[in-house]
């Protein structure tokens, strides 16, 4: 019988369990600044199915979360038009950490410290299964993308740019 690597609970996995969401656990060897290309390679899944959690802010420094395909970038102009606000920009790592409660590279949209609006690239929702951060570096969870809108209340937007 294969030995399964034990992964301790995170606020994200506690949130998922509390809401009755089934998920698969996918630990991997984290590489500093490796991004989704490393996690997709380590898990053997397309980078398009690995969803990154980005903490951004609007012109009034109000935080928000954007969920994007690993192989795409966020068009901040298109996002600002969609949500609507004047401008959107990524938060500095220390600010993102303060808002989410997670280390950058381990940010999950589940179990965040501060309630924030969540936006998801519309095409993510069309995938059969996604891999998204489980609340620590080197740890993704596999879930049905419907969880993003159903449990998180994420709002679909169109703001993807090819990398």
PLY file of the C-alpha trace (Angstrom):
ply
format ascii 1.0
element vertex 163
property float x
property float y
property float z
element edge 162
property int vertex1
property int vertex2
end_header
0.00 0.00 0.00
1.39 3.42 -0.96
2.26 5.67 1.94
0.36 8.94 1.73
2.27 11.99 2.83
0.43 13.53 5.77
-0.40 17.21 5.38
-1.44 19.10 8.50
-4.58 21.21 8.51
-4.48 24.79 7.26
-7.18 27.47 7.57
-8.02 26.61 3.92
-8.56 22.89 4.54
-10.53 23.66 7.71
-12.76 26.00 5.65
-13.29 23.35 2.95
-14.14 20.62 5.49
-16.49 22.95 7.39
-18.37 23.63 4.13
-18.48 19.96 3.16
-16.29 20.41 0.08
-14.53 17.28 -1.12
-10.95 17.83 -2.22
-7.79 15.91 -3.02
-4.44 16.81 -1.46
-1.37 17.42 -3.61
1.84 18.22 -1.72
4.93 18.98 -3.86
8.44 20.36 -3.43
8.04 24.13 -3.36
10.58 26.23 -5.26
11.02 29.91 -4.38
9.66 32.04 -7.29
8.80 28.83 -9.19
5.14 29.69 -9.55
2.52 27.52 -11.18
4.95 26.09 -13.75
6.68 24.20 -10.91
3.48 22.98 -9.26
1.98 21.84 -12.59
5.21 20.01 -13.47
5.43 18.36 -10.03
1.76 17.29 -10.12
1.83 16.29 -13.79
-1.18 18.46 -14.67
-1.59 21.24 -17.27
-0.56 24.66 -15.94
-3.89 25.96 -17.26
-5.63 23.84 -14.57
-3.49 25.23 -11.73
-5.23 28.34 -10.41
-3.24 31.09 -8.74
-4.69 33.23 -5.96
-3.69 36.88 -6.39
-4.30 39.54 -3.75
-4.81 42.91 -5.44
-6.19 46.28 -4.46
-8.29 48.98 -6.06
-7.50 52.70 -6.23
-8.72 53.16 -2.64
-6.38 50.34 -1.46
-9.38 48.05 -0.83
-8.15 44.44 -1.15
-9.65 41.86 -3.49
-8.76 38.38 -4.69
-8.42 37.32 -8.32
-8.29 33.63 -9.26
-6.46 33.11 -12.55
-5.15 30.23 -14.68
-1.50 29.50 -13.92
-0.51 30.12 -17.54
-2.30 33.48 -17.83
-1.80 37.01 -16.49
-4.44 39.38 -15.18
-5.26 42.38 -17.34
-5.69 44.95 -14.57
-7.41 47.31 -17.04
-10.01 44.69 -18.01
-10.48 43.69 -14.37
-10.99 47.33 -13.28
-13.62 47.76 -16.04
-15.37 44.53 -15.02
-15.69 45.18 -11.30
-16.05 48.49 -11.88
-13.39 50.67 -10.34
-10.78 53.14 -11.59
-7.72 50.92 -11.25
-6.43 47.64 -9.85
-2.88 46.70 -8.95
-1.18 43.80 -7.16
-0.61 44.30 -3.42
2.93 44.33 -2.11
3.76 40.88 -0.63
3.66 42.08 2.99
0.28 43.80 2.41
-1.14 40.70 0.68
0.04 38.59 3.61
-1.60 40.94 6.12
-4.94 40.80 4.26
-5.01 37.05 3.56
-3.13 35.64 6.54
-1.05 33.49 4.17
2.56 33.70 3.01
2.88 34.73 -0.63
3.36 31.51 -2.58
0.94 29.79 -0.21
-2.10 32.05 -0.56
-5.45 30.29 -0.72
-8.84 31.97 -1.32
-10.27 29.72 1.42
-10.05 30.60 5.10
-8.62 34.08 4.56
-8.08 36.41 7.48
-10.08 39.34 6.11
-13.27 39.09 4.04
-12.58 40.33 0.51
-14.47 40.19 -2.77
-13.31 37.28 -4.92
-13.23 37.35 -8.73
-12.53 34.34 -10.93
-11.51 34.24 -14.59
-14.67 32.91 -16.26
-12.86 30.17 -18.23
-11.59 28.59 -14.96
-15.19 27.58 -14.24
-15.35 25.51 -17.46
-12.58 23.15 -16.31
-13.45 19.72 -14.93
-11.08 19.98 -11.96
-8.74 22.69 -10.73
-5.70 22.68 -8.47
-5.54 25.64 -6.13
-3.39 26.53 -3.14
-4.36 24.72 0.04
-2.95 27.31 2.44
0.79 26.65 2.46
3.70 26.71 0.06
4.08 23.38 -1.73
0.50 22.25 -1.18
-2.38 22.35 -3.66
-5.89 20.95 -3.34
-7.87 19.55 -6.24
-11.49 20.71 -6.32
-14.47 21.16 -8.61
-14.32 24.77 -9.88
-18.03 25.22 -9.02
-16.90 25.52 -5.39
-15.44 28.94 -6.26
-18.83 30.45 -7.10
-20.98 28.19 -4.91
-19.08 28.31 -1.62
-16.80 31.35 -2.02
-19.27 33.51 -3.95
-16.58 34.35 -6.52
-17.79 36.57 -9.34
-16.84 35.50 -12.89
-14.88 38.10 -14.89
-13.00 38.18 -18.18
-9.53 39.56 -17.58
-7.04 36.90 -18.76
-4.02 37.70 -20.90
-1.67 35.11 -22.39
1.65 34.93 -20.50
0 1
1 2
2 3
3 4
4 5
5 6
6 7
7 8
8 9
9 10
10 11
11 12
12 13
13 14
14 15
15 16
16 17
17 18
18 19
19 20
20 21
21 22
22 23
23 24
24 25
25 26
26 27
27 28
28 29
29 30
30 31
31 32
32 33
33 34
34 35
35 36
36 37
37 38
38 39
39 40
40 41
41 42
42 43
43 44
44 45
45 46
46 47
47 48
48 49
49 50
50 51
51 52
52 53
53 54
54 55
55 56
56 57
57 58
58 59
59 60
60 61
61 62
62 63
63 64
64 65
65 66
66 67
67 68
68 69
69 70
70 71
71 72
72 73
73 74
74 75
75 76
76 77
77 78
78 79
79 80
80 81
81 82
82 83
83 84
84 85
85 86
86 87
87 88
88 89
89 90
90 91
91 92
92 93
93 94
94 95
95 96
96 97
97 98
98 99
99 100
100 101
101 102
102 103
103 104
104 105
105 106
106 107
107 108
108 109
109 110
110 111
111 112
112 113
113 114
114 115
115 116
116 117
117 118
118 119
119 120
120 121
121 122
122 123
123 124
124 125
125 126
126 127
127 128
128 129
129 130
130 131
131 132
132 133
133 134
134 135
135 136
136 137
137 138
138 139
139 140
140 141
141 142
142 143
143 144
144 145
145 146
146 147
147 148
148 149
149 150
150 151
151 152
152 153
153 154
154 155
155 156
156 157
157 158
158 159
159 160
160 161
161 162
